[in-house]
Amino acid sequence: MLAAARGIEGWQLVKSKTSGVGAIEREGKPLAKDAEIISVTESFLLMSLSCDSGVPAALPYMAHDIGLAGAILIDLLLDRRIRFQRDHVELISRQPTGHGFLNQALQELHRAGEPLNLGQGLELLAEDASNLQYAAFQHLTDLGLVSIKCRLLASGFEAHSFPYTKNGEKRSLIARISLNEVLDLRDVLAGSVADACGLLDVVLRKKHRKQLTNRIHQLIGTDYVGEEVIEMVEATSQVGYHPARGLAPTAANKRVQKNEKTNNWEWRAFWSDQAPVVTPSYGVALDSSVEFKTTNVSDRYLLIPGQRDNIKMRKHGLEVKQLIESHRHYEAFRPKEVFKFPIEVGDLTRVFPRLYSGLDKVVNENELEAVLQTYGYAPSHVKVKKLRNRMRLADDVQLELCRFTLKRRTYWSACVEGPDLSCVRTCVHTINPQAGRVMGYMEFLDQVVREQ
């Protein structure tokens, strides 16, 4: 059943919300033979790149990644891999699409198990946007529309950007609109997603933005393929909007400035078999002028099976960050506490509840291990030598890039931490680390020890 049909500058768009496919017929000049039709997602990403540096635009909260997720869902809809049933995303086929990033998104949706509502589908794909985006840029590189530019950050970490090639600059939707070229359905849908998530506000001047949005609204009409997705992208982006963190001190930042201790959220990723890569967004302080504070550190961790508190053994006692909440890949810790020998057992019960105060004090490390063993904690140790590189990403958010040695093997880790979960999450999605093992530090150490 055809929901709408509208002529668009020589194109005929046939839009079906039941089949989820838009057919395109052309009456005018055809595309050049070497001009492959690119996906909605790739058109969206080309639009997001800065002309001079090839760095993706930075939007408030996770709006760019929400827009990317929306473009992917529309591509899967057009390719007949999904459909929307009662506001839920339903898989029709897991057959490969010809695009690695779309196949990857299909696998994400399949692993979710039960059908997700549209908002959950956007959220799921937005959480993995760094990897999906990078895979899409690699395909654009294969098409000769962008190149990959690598820059060394610190300790083996690389920052990648994606400057236009000459062909890519011509194929960019913004360039084509400025030349008043004919748009196809995927172009219009990419522009609609960019408008919904706020991307056009960043990449276009006010005059050009108004011209483009008016043109998109004229072309797309109503009751079109992907309408539900675009509406959800706009709603989610607006709900998630937060003012720039540097404009005014937050309550959390004021506490930090006063040296008051606060709970801290952490996000971590680890690499072992490849050089770690980040693809920072425009405006993130990871350009060629970035300066890290670099230190060499040797830490000895106390591992307790099934426990995720971050506990370090120090010469004169313990240093403890107690885990209080895990949310997706983010962990919240209480402020760091230092327990110096001799340690009151009553104090230790806050970390090891099975101990009791009748033991009085623990005077040294050997006695502590014996007590923990007696009460069934089965403690073990692991030593980690680190080269840490730290910088501040926002008022109260810190980035750490680290190369470390564990069990005679080299690893890398990235950590984003701060008191506000929303701000930490935003910063993770603006540095865009690629293909790491995302987990807590103690979980990673436990895995490595068990694997070896």
C-alpha positions in Angstrom: 0.0 0.0 0.0 1.6 3.3 -1.1 1.4 5.9 1.6 2.5 8.8 -0.6 4.2 9.7 -3.9 5.7 13.1 -4.7 7.8 14.3 -7.7 11.2 15.7 -6.6 13.1 17.7 -9.2 13.0 14.9 -11.8 12.9 12.1 -9.3 9.8 10.2 -8.4 9.9 9.1 -4.7 7.5 6.2 -3.9 7.2 5.9 -0.2 5.7 2.9 1.5 5.5 2.7 5.3 4.3 -0.9 5.2 7.1 -2.3 3.1 9.6 0.2 4.4 11.2 0.7 1.0 11.4 3.8 -1.1 11.7 3.2 -4.9 13.5 5.9 -6.9 13.0 6.6 -10.6 15.0 9.3 -12.5 13.7 11.2 -15.5 16.6 13.6 -15.8 20.4 13.2 -16.0 21.7 10.0 -14.5 24.6 9.7 -12.0 28.1 9.3 -13.4 29.0 5.7 -14.0 31.7 5.8 -11.3 29.4 7.5 -8.7 28.2 4.7 -6.5 25.1 5.5 -4.5 26.1 5.8 -0.9 23.9 4.9 2.1 22.0 7.3 4.3 24.5 6.7 7.1 27.5 7.5 4.8 25.8 10.7 3.5 25.2 11.7 7.1 28.8 11.2 8.1 30.2 13.0 5.0 28.0 15.9 6.0 29.4 15.9 9.6 33.1 16.3 8.6 34.9 19.6 8.9 36.1 20.8 5.5 39.7 21.5 6.6 40.6 18.7 9.0 38.1 15.8 8.3 37.0 15.7 12.0 33.4 14.8 12.8 31.3 17.5 14.4 30.8 17.6 18.1 27.1 17.9 19.2 25.7 18.3 22.8 25.2 15.1 24.8 25.2 12.2 22.3 23.2 13.9 19.6 25.7 13.0 16.8 25.7 9.3 17.8 21.9 9.3 18.1 21.7 10.8 14.6 24.1 8.1 13.3 22.0 5.4 14.9 18.9 6.8 13.3 20.6 6.9 9.9 21.6 3.2 10.3 18.0 2.2 11.2 16.7 3.9 8.1 19.3 2.1 5.9 18.3 -1.2 7.4 14.7 -0.3 6.8 15.4 0.6 3.1 17.4 -2.6 2.7 14.4 -4.7 4.1 16.4 -6.0 7.1 14.1 -4.5 9.7 10.5 -3.1 10.0 8.6 -1.3 12.6 5.7 -3.1 14.2 3.8 -1.4 17.0 6.7 1.1 17.6 9.2 -1.8 17.9 12.2 -2.7 15.7 11.6 -6.1 14.3 14.3 -8.0 12.4 13.1 -9.4 9.0 16.4 -10.7 7.7 20.0 -11.1 8.9 21.3 -11.5 5.4 24.5 -9.4 4.8 23.8 -5.9 3.3 27.0 -5.3 1.5 28.0 -2.7 4.2 30.1 -4.0 7.1 28.8 -1.4 9.5 25.1 -2.3 8.7 25.9 -6.0 9.2 27.5 -5.1 12.6 24.3 -3.1 13.5 22.2 -6.1 12.6 24.2 -8.3 14.9 23.8 -5.8 17.7 20.0 -5.8 17.3 20.0 -9.6 17.1 22.0 -10.0 20.3 19.5 -7.8 22.1 17.1 -10.8 22.0 13.5 -9.5 22.4 12.4 -6.7 20.0 13.4 -3.3 21.2 11.2 -0.2 21.0 12.5 2.5 18.7 14.0 4.5 21.5 15.9 1.5 22.8 17.1 0.6 19.3 18.5 4.1 18.9 20.1 3.9 22.3 21.7 0.5 21.6 23.3 1.5 18.4 24.3 4.9 19.7 26.3 3.2 22.5 28.4 1.4 19.9 28.5 4.4 17.6 32.3 4.7 17.8 32.9 1.3 16.1 30.0 1.7 13.7 31.1 5.1 12.6 34.7 4.0 12.1 33.6 1.0 10.0 31.5 3.4 7.8 34.4 5.7 7.3 36.6 2.8 6.3 34.0 2.0 3.6 34.0 5.6 2.5 37.8 5.3 2.2 37.4 2.3 0.0 35.1 4.3 -2.2 37.7 7.0 -2.5 35.6 9.7 -0.8 37.7 10.3 2.3 41.2 9.3 3.4 42.4 8.3 6.9 44.9 10.6 8.5 46.8 9.3 11.5 48.4 11.3 14.3 50.3 10.0 17.3 48.9 11.1 20.7 50.8 9.4 23.5 52.1 5.9 24.4 51.1 4.3 21.1 47.6 5.9 21.0 46.6 7.3 17.6 44.0 9.9 16.6 42.4 9.3 13.2 40.6 11.9 11.1 38.9 11.6 7.7 39.7 14.5 5.3 37.7 14.7 2.1 39.2 13.6 -1.2 38.3 15.7 -4.2 35.6 13.3 -5.1 34.3 13.2 -1.5 34.0 16.9 -1.3 31.9 16.9 -4.4 29.7 14.1 -3.1 29.1 15.8 0.2 25.4 16.7 0.5 26.2 20.2 1.6 28.3 20.8 -1.5 25.7 19.3 -3.8 22.9 21.5 -2.3 25.1 24.6 -2.7 25.3 23.7 -6.4 21.5 23.1 -6.5 22.0 19.5 -7.6 19.3 16.9 -7.7 18.8 14.9 -4.5 17.7 11.3 -4.2 15.8 9.7 -1.4 18.8 8.8 0.7 20.2 12.3 0.4 16.9 13.8 1.7 16.7 11.3 4.5 20.3 12.0 5.5 19.5 15.7 5.6 16.4 15.1 7.6 18.3 13.1 10.2 21.0 15.8 10.4 18.3 18.4 10.9 16.7 16.3 13.6 19.8 15.8 15.7 21.0 19.4 15.4 24.0 18.7 13.0 22.8 21.3 10.5 23.0 23.9 13.2 26.7 23.2 13.6 27.9 22.6 10.0 25.8 25.3 8.2 25.6 29.0 8.5 22.2 30.3 9.5 21.2 31.5 6.0 22.2 28.2 4.3 20.7 26.1 7.1 17.3 27.8 6.6 17.5 27.3 2.9 18.4 23.6 3.3 15.8 22.8 5.9 13.1 24.5 3.9 14.1 22.5 0.9 14.1 19.2 2.8 10.7 19.9 4.2 9.4 20.7 0.7 10.9 17.6 -0.8 10.0 15.0 1.8 6.4 15.9 2.3 4.6 13.8 4.9 4.1 10.1 5.8 7.5 9.0 4.5 9.9 6.1 5.0 11.8 6.6 8.2 9.5 9.2 9.6 9.2 7.5 13.0 13.0 7.3 13.3 13.6 10.9 12.4 11.0 12.0 14.9 12.6 9.9 17.6 16.1 11.2 16.8 14.8 14.8 17.3 13.0 14.0 20.5 15.9 12.0 22.0 18.5 14.7 21.0 16.4 17.4 22.6 15.8 15.5 25.8 19.5 14.7 26.1 20.7 18.3 25.5 23.0 19.8 28.1 24.7 23.2 27.8 28.4 23.2 27.2 30.2 22.3 30.4 32.8 25.0 30.2 30.3 27.9 30.2 29.3 27.9 33.8 30.7 26.0 36.9 28.6 23.0 37.8 27.8 22.1 41.4 30.1 19.1 41.0 32.9 21.3 39.6 32.5 23.7 42.5 33.0 20.8 44.9 36.1 19.8 43.0 37.5 23.3 43.1 37.0 23.3 46.9 38.8 19.9 47.1 35.7 18.3 48.5 35.5 14.5 47.8 32.8 13.3 45.5 31.7 10.0 44.0 33.3 9.4 40.6 32.1 7.7 37.5 34.6 5.8 35.3 34.5 4.4 31.8 37.4 2.2 30.7 38.5 0.3 27.5 41.5 -2.0 27.1 43.6 -3.2 24.2 46.2 -5.9 23.8 46.7 -7.0 20.2 46.4 -3.7 18.3 47.4 0.0 18.5 44.5 1.8 20.2 42.7 4.4 18.0 40.5 7.3 18.9 38.5 9.5 16.5 37.9 12.7 18.4 35.1 15.0 17.4 35.7 18.7 16.4 36.3 20.9 19.4 37.7 18.2 21.7 41.0 19.2 23.1 42.9 16.4 21.4 44.4 18.3 18.5 48.1 18.7 17.7 48.5 21.2 20.6 47.4 18.7 23.3 49.6 18.4 26.3 49.5 15.4 28.6 50.8 15.1 32.1 52.9 12.0 32.0 53.9 9.8 35.0 55.4 6.4 35.6 53.6 4.4 38.2 53.8 1.0 39.7 50.7 -0.4 41.5 50.0 -3.6 43.3 46.3 -4.6 43.2 44.5 -6.8 45.7 42.2 -9.1 43.8 39.2 -10.7 45.6 37.1 -13.2 43.6 33.7 -11.7 42.8 34.5 -8.2 44.2 35.0 -5.1 42.0 36.3 -2.6 44.5 39.5 -1.0 43.4 42.0 -2.0 46.1 45.7 -1.2 45.9 48.3 -2.4 48.3 50.6 0.4 49.5 53.7 0.2 51.6 52.0 1.5 54.7 48.4 0.2 54.1 45.5 0.0 51.7 44.1 2.5 49.1 40.5 1.7 48.4 37.9 3.0 45.9 34.6 1.2 46.7 32.3 0.4 43.8 28.8 1.6 44.6 27.0 1.2 41.2 27.4 -0.2 37.7 25.4 1.2 34.8 26.0 -0.4 31.4 29.7 0.1 30.9 30.1 2.8 33.6 31.1 2.3 37.2 30.6 4.7 40.1 33.1 4.7 43.0 33.1 6.3 46.4 35.9 8.7 47.1 39.3 7.1 47.6 40.0 6.0 51.2 43.5 5.3 52.7 43.8 2.8 55.5 47.3 2.9 57.2 48.7 0.1 59.3 47.7 -0.7 62.0 44.2 -0.7 60.7 41.2 -1.0 62.9 39.2 -4.1 61.9 36.0 -2.0 62.4 37.2 0.2 59.5 38.0 -2.8 57.3 34.5 -4.2 57.7 33.3 -1.4 55.4 35.3 -3.1 52.6 35.2 -6.7 53.9 31.9 -7.1 55.8 32.6 -10.7 56.9 35.3 -9.5 59.3 34.2 -8.6 62.8 35.5 -6.0 65.3 36.6 -8.6 67.9 39.9 -8.9 66.0 40.9 -5.4 67.1 43.7 -4.3 64.7 45.6 -5.6 61.6 49.2 -4.5 62.0 50.7 -5.4 58.6 50.2 -6.9 55.1 50.9 -10.5 56.1 48.4 -10.3 58.9 45.8 -8.7 56.6 46.2 -11.6 54.1 45.9 -14.2 56.8 42.7 -12.6 58.2 41.2 -12.3 54.7 42.1 -15.9 53.9 40.5 -17.1 57.2 37.2 -15.4 56.4 37.1 -16.8 52.9 38.1 -13.9 50.7 40.9 -15.8 48.9 43.1 -12.7 48.2 45.7 -12.6 45.5 48.0 -9.9 44.1 48.9 -8.5 40.7 51.6 -5.9 39.9 51.0 -3.4 37.1 53.6 -1.0 35.8 52.1 2.0 34.1 53.0 4.9 31.8 50.0 7.3 32.4 49.1 10.3 30.2 46.4 12.6 31.7 44.6 15.7 30.5 41.3 17.5 31.3 38.6 17.1 28.7 36.0 19.3 30.5 35.6 21.2 33.7 35.4 18.1 35.8 36.2 15.3 33.4 39.6 13.7 33.0 41.0 11.5 30.2 43.8 9.0 30.9 45.6 7.2 28.1 47.9 4.5 29.6 50.3 1.9 28.4 51.0 -0.8 31.1 52.8 -4.0 31.7 51.0 -7.0 33.3 52.4 -10.5 33.6 55.2 -9.5 31.1 52.7 -8.4 28.5 51.9 -4.9 27.2 48.4 -3.5 27.3 46.8 -0.1 26.7 43.8 1.5 28.5 41.7 4.6 28.1 39.7 6.0 31.0 37.2 8.9 31.2 36.2 9.8 34.7 34.3 12.5 36.5 31.5 13.1 39.0 28.6 13.5 36.5 27.6 10.4 34.5 26.0 12.4 31.7 29.2 14.4 31.2 31.4 11.4 31.4 29.2 9.6 28.8 29.2 12.6 26.5 33.0 12.8 26.6 33.4 9.1 25.8 31.3 9.7 22.8 33.4 12.7 21.7 36.8 10.9 21.8 35.3 7.8 20.1 37.7 5.0 21.1 37.8 2.0 18.7 37.3 -1.7 19.3 38.5 -2.0 22.9 37.4 -4.4 25.6 35.0 -2.2 27.6 34.9 -3.2 31.3 36.0 -2.1 34.8 39.7 -2.2 35.8 39.3 -4.9 38.4 37.2 -7.0 36.0 40.0 -6.7 33.4 42.8 -7.7 35.8 40.7 -10.7 37.0 40.2 -11.8 33.4 43.9 -11.5 32.5 45.0 -13.4 35.6 42.5 -16.2 34.8 43.5 -16.4 31.1 47.1 -16.8 32.0 
